[in-house]
Structures are given as structure tokens and as C-alpha cells.
Amino acid sequence: MQSILRLDVRGASHARKMTFTLENFPAGVHVDARKLAEFMERRAPGRDKLSTARRETDEVVWRGGFAADGTTTGETIVGEIASRDMRPGDYGAERTIPRPGHADFGQWIEMGRIPTGGGKNSGRLTAPLCAVGALCLEYLAQRGIFVQAQIAALGSVVCGKDEDYEKAILRARDAGDSVGGIVGCTVSGLPPALGGPLFDGLETDISAAVFGIPGVKGIIFGDVLGCEFIASTPGSKYNDQFTVGEDGLVGTKTNQQGGIMGGRTYGKPVCFTVAMRPTPTVFVEQDSVDLATMKPAKLSMKGRHDPCIVRRAVPVIEAVTAFAVMPSWTRSSRRKRSVRRSALRSRERRSPKTSRSTGRSATSLTWWSFASIS
């Protein structure tokens, strides 16, 4: 799997700031400060009773890669996001007792200690992902490509209204527990043939990026919610059959494979659903082990935590999806420009041959057929 963009994120849950660098982002993309702030606000903590009480501004400060007018220069983009409302003192026994469902046990083996708040595995680090994703979303939107995610299910509520989801979250919160859910995401405006085989497939790129979000446990591509449909449907009915539309272009009658066949797009919107686990931090007493004494221990969490991470994960999924899709689009654009240059050079070297059916030159016919699907 190859990516044109290179992202490096540094920080932790209770670090004073998170820093990030983004290499190979193109020049000439203007970033609207207001739109960026609105996007960051969708993920930010402490905005209502349904999320953690920790409140951060999540203001992005750009340290490099931008001109004075807010346009990218093509150089490495450098940014940082400060953290101010940290309370590492809320974590006591968890410094030697791993929290069930967290990365604590693995970090103890790796580092010999358990960092407070999850350390570098904290959901706090999704803030830089949103900052970078906002740039990619803007780049794609300028080319008619749009990414939109929404809650598809939360707890036992499927395709419900906001008030239904709110009730499910409040029930879990009042019980000292948590609840998970499913987020659906759609990418519209993509041309055919983006992606590639095996590890270069667009599904591979999107899945790898989505699994970088803490709390993601599964992803499935297709316009049908759940795996049962795929398992119970014969291939003759699951296949998206081809047809020629009124515009004269090849398309499919359905989109059951989620816009991707063989790792490549086929002109339909790319759609997938993401399974988000219930927040692992709960106030219900659970069993664990004190790694300092190697004896069983009971653990009851304290502090400020989200009873549900699904709502705040929606913009993060949009962000990492844009980050995954953008390199495929860029590679495709470069490949098409190369093919067009080759076609022009070939046309200049050869004298035109007339097509019997259209009266046009054969080279011209090939050129316009290619342009019609670009």
C-alpha cells in the first residue's frame, strides 16, 4: 500500500499540546478558518451533556506550510493543538491495573508503565486527524468529491432520530455504563478506476485509515447494513450488473458492493459502515489484575469520560476517509495527464486515419472516449 501523503502525529491524552506534520500536500489550496473551526467543533469534547465534561478549544495553530493568505505552499504543513483541561490526578490505581478494553496492558508490556488517559492511544489524538482531514476534504470538494458520514445505529436504535440516540446515551450514562453504534459514510463524485489490486485497493486504503481511529472494531463496504445480507445472498443477486445509461456511459444498476470492485471504483458512490465499540471506560466495577503484585484486583473508574464516542467519531471518519481517498485521486489525475500527453504525442507523429463509422480520425475518437469518463 502506497500513499502520496505522509502524516506524523505526536502527543498524548494529557500532553500540553499535540503536534503534527503533513508532507506532500499540494500547493494552492485555500483553507477557510471559519469552516475549519466549525469542523473541529463537531469533534471537540465538553460541548453537551452527552459527551465528556473535559472541555478543549481544539484551535488549530499552523506553524508552516501556509502563505499569509491561508493558502498552502506545497511545503510540509506543520500544526499544533493545545490541551488545557487535563486532570491526570483522576487516574490512580490504573497506573498498575490495566483497564479492560483499553490499550493499557499492551502499553505496560511495551513501556513498563501505563500512561494516564491512554497516552498515545487516546481518542484525544483524533483532533489532529480532523485538522488534516479538513484540508483533504477541502481539496476534494474543490474537485466535486464529497464525504459525508452519519449515525446509522446507536445501541438498540437503528436509523433513529437524534432524540432517540440521545435517550440511549443518557440511559447508559445514568447506569455508569457506555454504548456503541454504527456510522455510515458515503463518498460521492469519484470517477471509475480509482484504486488498484491487492494492497493498492481503495478499500484497503480507507480501511487502514479508519482503523486508525480508537474504538473502531469493524468496517464493511456496501449499501446494506450488516454482514448477514452478504452471507445469505447468492452471487447472482449480490453482483452489481452493468448497463449503459442515458448519458452513454457504462454504470451499474445497483451498488451492493459499496462502489468498489476489485479494489477499484466503478462510478457509484463509495459507501461503507463502521462499527464503533462502546466506550471502554465505564464506572461499573470490573475485574482486572494488579500488574505490580500479579494479584486479582477490582477496578472502578473515576474522572470524565464519554458514555458514547459514536457522535464525536462522525467527523473523524469523514476526515480519515478524505485522507485515504485523496492520494488515489491524485495518482489517477497524474496517470490521466500522462496518458493524454502520450496520446497527443502519438497523434502528432501519425497522420490521422479516418473512422468509417463516424468520419472522425481514429486518434480523435480514442481521445474523446477517454475524456468522457475522466
C-alpha positions as CSV (number, residue, x, y, z in Angstrom):
1,M,0.0,0.0,0.0
2,Q,1.5,3.3,-1.1
3,S,0.3,6.8,-0.1
4,I,1.4,10.1,-1.5
5,L,0.6,11.9,1.7
6,R,2.7,11.3,4.8
7,L,1.3,12.2,8.2
8,D,3.1,12.2,11.5
9,V,1.1,12.9,14.8
10,R,2.8,13.4,18.2
11,G,1.1,13.8,21.6
12,A,-0.9,12.1,24.3
13,S,-4.1,12.5,26.2
14,H,-2.5,14.7,28.9
15,A,0.3,16.3,26.9
16,R,0.2,20.1,26.8
17,K,-0.1,20.0,23.1
18,M,-0.3,17.7,20.1
19,T,1.8,18.4,17.0
20,F,1.5,17.0,13.5
21,T,3.2,17.3,10.1
22,L,1.8,16.6,6.7
23,E,4.1,16.1,3.7
24,N,3.4,16.2,0.0
25,F,0.1,18.2,0.3
26,P,-0.3,20.2,-2.9
27,A,0.1,24.0,-3.1
28,G,-2.8,26.4,-3.9
29,V,-5.5,25.0,-1.5
30,H,-7.1,27.8,0.5
31,V,-8.2,26.9,4.0
32,D,-11.2,28.8,5.3
33,A,-10.5,29.4,9.0
34,R,-14.2,29.6,9.9
35,K,-15.0,26.3,8.1
36,L,-12.0,24.6,9.8
37,A,-13.2,25.8,13.3
38,E,-16.7,24.5,12.6
39,F,-15.4,21.1,11.6
40,M,-13.1,20.9,14.6
41,E,-16.1,21.9,16.8
42,R,-18.0,18.8,15.7
43,R,-15.4,16.6,17.3
44,A,-14.4,18.8,20.3
45,P,-15.1,17.5,23.8
46,G,-17.3,19.0,26.5
47,R,-19.9,20.6,24.3
48,D,-23.0,19.0,25.8
49,K,-24.3,16.5,28.4
50,L,-23.8,13.6,26.0
51,S,-20.0,13.8,26.0
52,T,-17.2,14.1,28.5
53,A,-17.0,17.1,30.8
54,R,-13.5,17.8,29.6
55,R,-13.6,21.0,27.6
56,E,-10.9,21.9,25.0
57,T,-11.0,24.7,22.4
58,D,-9.2,22.4,19.8
59,E,-8.0,25.5,18.0
60,V,-5.5,24.6,15.2
61,V,-2.4,26.7,15.0
62,W,-0.4,26.4,11.7
63,R,3.3,26.7,12.1
64,G,4.3,26.0,8.5
65,G,3.1,25.2,5.0
66,F,0.8,28.2,4.5
67,A,1.2,31.5,2.9
68,A,0.0,34.7,4.5
69,D,-3.4,34.5,2.7
70,G,-4.1,31.0,4.2
71,T,-3.2,29.1,1.0
72,T,-1.0,26.0,1.1
73,T,2.5,26.4,-0.3
74,G,3.4,22.8,-1.1
75,E,5.9,22.7,1.7
76,T,5.5,20.4,4.7
77,I,2.5,21.5,6.7
78,V,3.1,21.9,10.5
79,G,0.4,22.3,13.0
80,E,-0.3,22.1,16.7
81,I,-3.3,21.9,19.0
82,A,-3.0,22.8,22.7
83,S,-4.6,20.9,25.6
84,R,-5.5,22.8,28.7
85,D,-8.2,20.9,30.6
86,M,-6.2,17.9,31.7
87,R,-6.7,16.1,35.0
88,P,-4.1,13.3,35.3
89,G,-4.8,13.1,39.0
90,D,-8.1,11.4,38.2
91,Y,-6.1,8.3,37.4
92,G,-4.9,6.4,40.5
93,A,-5.0,2.6,40.7
94,E,-5.0,2.4,36.9
95,R,-1.3,3.2,36.9
96,T,-0.6,-0.5,37.6
97,I,-4.1,-2.0,37.0
98,P,-5.0,-2.2,33.3
99,R,-8.5,-1.0,32.3
100,P,-10.5,-3.7,30.5
101,G,-10.9,-2.8,26.8
102,H,-8.1,-0.3,26.8
103,A,-4.5,-0.4,25.4
104,D,-3.1,-0.4,29.0
105,F,-1.9,-4.0,29.1
106,G,-0.1,-3.7,25.8
107,Q,1.5,-0.4,26.8
108,W,2.7,-1.9,30.1
109,I,4.5,-4.6,28.2
110,E,5.9,-2.1,25.7
111,M,6.8,0.7,28.1
112,G,6.8,-0.8,31.6
113,R,4.1,1.6,32.7
114,I,0.5,2.7,32.0
115,P,0.3,6.3,30.8
116,T,-2.7,8.3,32.1
117,G,-5.7,8.7,29.9
118,G,-4.4,6.1,27.4
119,G,-1.4,8.1,26.4
120,K,-0.7,8.0,22.7
121,N,-3.7,5.6,22.2
122,S,-6.1,8.3,23.5
123,G,-9.0,9.5,21.4
124,R,-7.6,13.0,22.0
125,L,-5.3,12.4,19.1
126,T,-8.2,12.3,16.7
127,A,-8.1,16.1,16.9
128,P,-5.0,16.4,14.6
129,L,-6.7,13.8,12.3
130,C,-9.6,16.2,11.9
131,A,-7.3,19.1,11.2
132,V,-5.5,17.2,8.4
133,G,-8.7,15.7,7.2
134,A,-10.3,19.2,6.8
135,L,-7.5,20.1,4.4
136,C,-8.2,16.9,2.4
137,L,-11.9,17.5,2.4
138,E,-11.4,21.0,1.0
139,Y,-9.1,19.7,-1.7
140,L,-11.6,17.0,-2.8
141,A,-14.6,19.4,-2.5
142,Q,-13.0,21.7,-5.0
143,R,-13.0,18.8,-7.4
144,G,-16.6,17.8,-6.9
145,I,-15.9,15.0,-4.4
146,F,-17.7,15.0,-1.1
147,V,-17.5,12.9,2.0
148,Q,-20.4,12.6,4.4
149,A,-20.9,10.4,7.5
150,Q,-23.9,10.0,9.8
151,I,-25.0,7.7,12.6
152,A,-26.7,4.6,11.3
153,A,-27.3,2.9,14.6
154,L,-26.7,3.6,18.3
155,G,-27.2,0.9,20.9
156,S,-30.5,-0.8,20.0
157,V,-31.7,2.2,18.0
158,V,-31.3,1.7,14.2
159,C,-31.8,4.6,11.8
160,G,-33.4,6.7,14.6
161,K,-33.8,10.4,15.2
162,D,-31.4,12.5,17.2
163,E,-33.6,12.4,20.3
164,D,-33.7,8.6,20.1
165,Y,-30.0,8.4,20.1
166,E,-29.8,10.9,23.0
167,K,-32.1,8.8,25.1
168,A,-29.9,5.7,24.5
169,I,-26.8,7.6,25.5
170,L,-28.4,9.0,28.7
171,R,-29.6,5.6,29.8
172,A,-26.1,4.2,29.5
173,R,-24.6,7.2,31.3
174,D,-27.0,7.1,34.2
175,A,-26.2,3.4,34.6
176,G,-22.5,4.2,34.8
177,D,-22.0,2.3,31.5
178,S,-21.5,3.1,27.8
179,V,-23.0,2.3,24.4
180,G,-21.6,1.8,20.9
181,G,-23.0,2.1,17.5
182,I,-22.5,2.2,13.7
183,V,-21.6,5.1,11.5
184,G,-22.4,5.1,7.7
185,C,-20.1,7.1,5.3
186,T,-20.5,7.9,1.6
187,V,-18.0,9.4,-0.8
188,S,-19.7,10.8,-3.9
189,G,-18.2,12.2,-7.1
190,L,-15.4,9.7,-7.6
191,P,-14.7,8.6,-11.2
192,P,-14.2,4.9,-12.2
193,A,-10.9,3.1,-11.8
194,L,-9.6,4.8,-8.7
195,G,-7.6,2.3,-6.6
196,G,-5.8,-0.9,-7.6
197,P,-5.3,-4.6,-6.9
198,L,-4.4,-6.2,-3.5
199,F,-2.8,-3.8,-1.1
200,D,-3.3,-0.9,-3.5
201,G,-7.1,-1.2,-3.4
202,L,-9.2,1.8,-2.3
203,E,-10.9,-0.4,0.2
204,T,-7.5,-1.2,1.7
205,D,-6.6,2.5,2.0
206,I,-9.9,3.5,3.5
207,S,-9.9,0.6,6.0
208,A,-6.4,1.2,7.2
209,A,-7.2,4.9,7.8
210,V,-10.5,4.1,9.6
211,F,-8.9,1.6,11.8
212,G,-6.5,4.3,13.0
213,I,-9.5,5.7,15.0
214,P,-9.6,4.4,18.5
215,G,-12.7,2.4,19.2
216,V,-13.3,1.1,15.6
217,K,-13.9,-2.6,15.6
218,G,-15.1,-3.3,12.0
219,I,-15.8,-1.9,8.6
220,I,-18.0,-3.3,5.8
221,F,-18.5,-1.9,2.3
222,G,-21.9,-1.8,0.6
223,D,-25.2,-0.1,0.8
224,V,-26.8,-2.7,3.1
225,L,-26.3,-2.5,6.9
226,G,-24.8,-5.7,8.3
227,C,-23.0,-8.8,7.2
228,E,-26.0,-11.1,7.0
229,F,-27.0,-9.9,3.6
230,I,-23.6,-10.7,2.1
231,A,-23.5,-14.2,3.7
232,S,-27.1,-15.1,2.7
233,T,-27.2,-13.7,-0.8
234,P,-26.2,-15.7,-3.9
235,G,-23.6,-14.2,-6.2
236,S,-26.1,-13.8,-9.0
237,K,-28.1,-11.4,-6.8
238,Y,-25.2,-9.8,-5.0
239,N,-23.4,-8.8,-8.2
240,D,-23.8,-5.2,-9.4
241,Q,-24.8,-5.8,-13.0
242,F,-23.6,-3.4,-15.7
243,T,-25.7,-1.3,-18.0
244,V,-25.4,1.7,-20.4
245,G,-27.1,4.8,-19.1
246,E,-28.9,7.5,-20.9
247,D,-25.7,9.5,-20.9
248,G,-24.0,6.8,-22.9
249,L,-21.6,5.8,-20.1
250,V,-21.3,2.4,-18.5
251,G,-22.7,2.0,-15.0
252,T,-24.3,-0.5,-12.7
253,K,-28.0,-1.0,-11.8
254,T,-27.2,-1.4,-8.0
255,N,-24.5,-0.5,-5.6
256,Q,-24.4,-3.5,-3.3
257,Q,-20.6,-3.7,-3.2
258,G,-20.2,-0.2,-2.0
259,G,-18.8,1.5,-5.1
260,I,-15.6,-0.7,-5.3
261,M,-15.0,-3.8,-7.3
262,G,-11.6,-5.5,-7.3
263,G,-10.1,-2.6,-5.3
264,R,-11.2,0.0,-7.9
265,T,-14.2,2.4,-8.1
266,Y,-16.8,1.8,-10.8
267,G,-18.6,5.2,-10.8
268,K,-21.1,4.7,-8.0
269,P,-20.7,6.4,-4.6
270,V,-18.3,4.6,-2.3
271,C,-20.3,3.7,0.8
272,F,-19.4,1.8,4.0
273,T,-20.4,1.3,7.6
274,V,-18.1,1.5,10.6
275,A,-18.7,-0.4,13.9
276,M,-17.7,1.6,17.0
277,R,-17.3,-0.2,20.2
278,P,-18.9,1.1,23.5
279,T,-16.5,3.4,25.3
280,P,-14.2,1.0,27.3
281,T,-14.1,3.4,30.3
282,V,-17.2,2.7,32.5
283,F,-18.0,3.3,36.1
284,V,-19.3,-0.2,36.7
285,E,-16.8,-2.3,38.8
286,Q,-14.8,-4.8,36.6
287,D,-12.2,-7.4,37.1
288,S,-8.6,-6.8,36.4
289,V,-5.1,-7.7,37.7
290,D,-2.6,-5.5,39.6
291,L,0.5,-5.9,37.4
292,A,2.7,-4.7,40.3
293,T,1.6,-7.6,42.6
294,M,0.2,-10.0,40.0
295,K,-2.9,-10.4,42.1
296,P,-6.6,-10.0,41.0
297,A,-8.0,-6.6,41.5
298,K,-11.3,-4.8,41.2
299,L,-11.4,-1.6,39.2
300,S,-13.9,1.2,39.3
301,M,-13.2,4.2,37.0
302,K,-13.4,7.8,38.0
303,G,-13.0,11.0,36.1
304,R,-14.6,12.5,33.0
305,H,-15.4,10.2,30.1
306,D,-17.8,9.9,27.1
307,P,-20.7,7.5,27.6
308,C,-20.7,7.2,23.8
309,I,-17.9,8.0,21.3
310,V,-20.1,7.5,18.2
311,R,-21.3,11.0,17.8
312,R,-17.9,12.6,18.1
313,A,-16.4,10.0,15.8
314,V,-18.6,11.0,12.8
315,P,-16.3,13.9,11.7
316,V,-13.2,11.9,12.4
317,I,-14.4,9.2,10.0
318,E,-15.1,11.9,7.3
319,A,-11.6,13.2,7.9
320,V,-9.6,10.0,7.6
321,T,-11.7,8.9,4.7
322,A,-10.8,12.1,2.8
323,F,-7.1,11.5,3.8
324,A,-7.3,8.0,2.3
325,V,-9.2,8.9,-0.9
326,M,-7.1,12.0,-1.8
327,P,-3.9,10.1,-2.8
328,S,-5.9,7.7,-5.1
329,W,-7.4,10.7,-6.8
330,T,-4.0,12.4,-7.2
331,R,-2.4,9.3,-8.6
332,S,-5.3,8.9,-11.1
333,S,-5.1,12.5,-12.2
334,R,-1.3,12.2,-12.8
335,R,-1.9,8.9,-14.7
336,K,-4.5,10.5,-16.9
337,R,-2.4,13.5,-17.7
338,S,0.4,11.1,-18.7
339,V,-1.9,9.1,-20.9
340,R,-3.2,12.4,-22.5
341,R,0.3,13.6,-23.2
342,S,1.2,10.3,-24.8
343,A,-2.0,10.4,-26.9
344,L,-1.1,13.9,-28.1
345,R,2.5,12.9,-29.0
346,S,1.2,9.9,-30.8
347,R,-1.3,12.0,-32.7
348,E,1.4,14.4,-33.7
349,R,3.6,11.6,-35.0
350,R,1.0,9.9,-37.1
351,S,-1.3,11.1,-39.8
352,P,-5.0,10.8,-38.9
353,K,-6.8,7.7,-40.1
354,T,-10.5,8.1,-40.8
355,S,-13.1,6.1,-39.0
356,R,-15.6,4.5,-41.4
357,S,-18.5,4.8,-38.9
358,T,-18.0,8.4,-37.7
359,G,-15.9,10.1,-40.3
360,R,-13.6,11.3,-37.5
361,S,-10.0,10.4,-37.2
362,A,-9.3,7.2,-35.1
363,T,-6.9,9.0,-32.8
364,S,-9.5,11.7,-32.1
365,L,-12.2,9.2,-31.4
366,T,-10.0,7.4,-28.8
367,W,-9.1,10.8,-27.2
368,W,-12.7,11.8,-26.7
369,S,-13.8,8.4,-25.5
370,F,-11.2,8.7,-22.8
371,A,-12.1,12.2,-21.9
372,S,-15.8,11.3,-21.4
373,I,-15.0,9.1,-18.4
374,S,-12.3,11.2,-16.8
